[in-house]
């Protein structure tokens, strides 16, 4: 049970960053003055490296530990687990894209509008709904 609690705690931490970083990108893309742009660069870097990435790594660590410890033996024949794991792979890819966008902003190379990042900001919501429903309902 402690593994599951730690997994959930760090998943919440990871998702907090996944929800907030694209919102910072929205405001950063709208900024035109140098002090604001530099402030967003600092906030984005601290969020990505100080909260999101450790949250992701610890979520994956404790999730993998549960998978190896008992979940795979219990649920490997169920399709919901395979779909959930595939969604997690795509979520890690999304996280990497956030890192790419962070790097683009860092080097003043962003080519996307604030509207683009408003849409990007909705992606983790879809993943959260799907993953939580799969993990709790175990529908197939």
N, C-alpha and C positions, 0 to 999 in steps of 0.2 A: 504493500500500500504506500510506503514512503516513496518508492520509485514513481508511482503514478502521481502522487502529490507534487513531487519535484518536477516531473514532466509537465504537468499542467501549469505550475507556477512559471516555469521558464517559457512555456508556449505563450502564456499571457504577456510576458515581457517582450518576447519576439514580436508578437502581433501588435503590441502597443507601438513599437517602432515601425512596423510595416504600415500601420495606419497613419502615423504622424510624419514620417519622412517625405512621402509624396506631397503631403499638405505643405510642408516647408518648401518643397520644390515649386509648388504653385505660387507661393508668396515670393520666392526668390526670382522666379521667372518674371514676375510683375515689377520687381524692384529696379529702380534706375539710379539711385544714389549710392555712392561708394560705401558709406558707413553701413547701410542696410545690407548690401551685397556681402560685405566682409563678415557681418554678424551672422548671416544665414550660412555662410561657409563653415564657420565655427560650430554653429548649432547642428548642422547636418553631419559634420565629421564626428562630433561627440556622440550623437545619437546612433550613427551607423556602427562606429567602432567600440563605443562604450556600453551600449545597451542592446542594439539589434543583433550584432554578430555573436556576442557572448550568449545572448538569449537563444539564438538559433543553434549554436553548437551544443549548449546544455540540453536543449529540447531534443536534439538528435541523439545525444549521448544517452539520456535517460529513456527515451523512446526505444532506442536500439537495445538497451539493457533489458527492458521489459520484453521486447520481441524475442531476444535470445533466451531470457530466463523462463518465460512461460507462454507468451502470446502466440508465438509461431506454432508451438505444439498444439495449442488449443484451437487456433483460428485459421491456420494456413490453408485449409480446404475451403474456406469461405471467400467469396468474391469481394465482399466489402473491404477486407483487409488489403487486398491487392490494389483496389481502386484508391483506398486511402494512401497507401505507400506511393502510388503514382502521383497523386495530388501533392504529396509532400516533396517529391522530386521537382515538380513544376514550381512549387513555392520557393524552393532553394534557388531555382533558376531566376525567379522573380527577384529574390534577394540579391542575386548577382547583378541583375539589371539595375537595381537601385544603386549598387556600388558603381556601376558604369556611369549612371547619371550623376552621381555624387562627384565622380572624377571629372566629368564634363563641366560641371558647375565650378569645381575647384580651379580648373584651368581656363575658365571663361569661354568654354566651347559649347555651351548649351544651344541647341538648335530648335528646341521644342517650346511651344507656347504654354501659358498657364492653363489653357483649356485642355491641352494634351494631358498635363499632369492631374487635372481634375478627374479625367477619365481613368488614368492609371491608378489613382487613389482608391478606386472602387474594386480593383482586382482582389486585394486580400479579403474583402468582405465575402466574396463568392467562395473563396477557398475555405474561409472559416466556417461558413454555413455547411458546406459539403463535408468537410472533415469531421466537424462535431456531430452532424447527423449520422454519418457513417459509423463513427466510433460509439455513439450511444445507442442507436437503433439497431445496428448490425442487420440491415435489411435483407441481405442475401449472402 
